[in-house]
């Protein structure tokens, strides 16, 4: 059981982190371009950057799943011995 009531533990999803950071970087880039009066980024460039971010997140997700599957087949679960009995991630 978690030490915090009402907070459930969940898996860390690296693909979500990567996608969020990439989209945040695209937003900051577009903002800085518009603010510095250098003109706006063309819509095609923005769409290409967003598509690239989605592809990168997809690759990270595939790698994450393959690592988790490989650990499960070997019978390993990261941090299992550090957790008390009954406090397992689903």
Buried (B, 14 or more C-beta within 10 A) or exposed (E): EEEEEEEEEEEEEBBEEBBEEBBEEBEEBBEEBEEEEEEEBEEEBBEEBBEEBBEBBEEBBEEBEEEEEEEEEEEEEEEEEEEEEEEEEE
